[in-house]
Amino acid sequence: MLMEPSELSPLLESLLGKIVIVDLISSYVCLGTFVTYDAQFLELHDADLHDFRDSPATREVYVHDSVRLGIRRNRARILIRSAEIVAITRFDDIAIF
């Protein structure tokens, strides 16, 4: 069931059009441009869906490197189930030391 627009989170609305990092419950992280959402899915474009089972890097190192070096796009469009999301962070909010 889709939520009415008035029920959608203004916190998510503030992220529309921004590059975001979506941390998932599983061993995946997704980075890309946040274009829309509903009660069930978030949609990202020009995205990098990364599975840490295939990588020696930790989540923090991978995200940090992506901010420094750019997103390694491997998906033109991706839908992410809302129930799988742990956190959403603006790309610009990642601290680089």
N, C-alpha and C positions, 0 to 999 in steps of 0.2 A: 504494500500500500504506500503510495506516495504522500508526502506531507504537503499541506497547503503552503504556498509561499510565505505566508505570515508566520508559519511554524518553523521555518528554516532558521538556522543560527546566524545572527548578525556577526558573530565571530568568524564564521567561515566566509561570509560575504566579503569581509575586509581582506581576505586572501585571494579573491578572484583576480585572475590576470597576473598573479605573482608566481615566481618560481618557488616551489615548496619541496620540502623533504617529508615524505610520509613513512613513518616507522610502523612496521606491521608486527603482529603477534608472532608470525612465523619468522623464518630466517631471511626474509626479504626486506628490502628498503626500496622505495620508489622516489625518484627525483624528477621534477618536470613542471610545466606551466599548468597551474590549476585553472580550469576553464568553467566547470559547472559541477553541481552536486544535487542530489536529492536524498531521501531518507535511506536509500539502499546503497548508492554508489557515489564515488568521487570520480571525476574525469580529468585526466592529465594529458597534455599534448607534449610532443617532443621530449619523451620521457626515457628514463633509464630505470629499468626494473632489474635490481641486482640481488642475486641469491648468494648468501655468504657461505653456503655449503661448497660453492665452487671457487672460493677465494680465501687466501691466507689472511687478508686484511680484516681487522675488526670493523664494526659498524662506524665507530667514531673516526677511525683512520680513513675509511672509504669516503665518508661524508666530507671530512676536512679536505681530502685530496680533490674531491669533486668541486668544492667551493674554490679552491686554489687554481685548478687546472681546467675546469669546465665539466659540464654534464656529458657523459658517454652515452649519447642517445642510441637506444636500441628498439624503441617503440614510437611510432607516429602518434598513436592514441592508446590510452589504457583506461580501463574502468577498474576501480578498486572498491571492493565491498567495504562498506562503512563498519561492519561488525569486526573486521580484521585490523582496524586502525588502533594503534596505541597513542601516536602523537603526530601532529602536523606542525612543521616549523618553516617559517619563511627562510629562504636561502640566505637572505641578507642578515638574518639574525644569528648566523653561525659565527662564533668568535674565531678569528685566526690569530694565532700567537706566533 
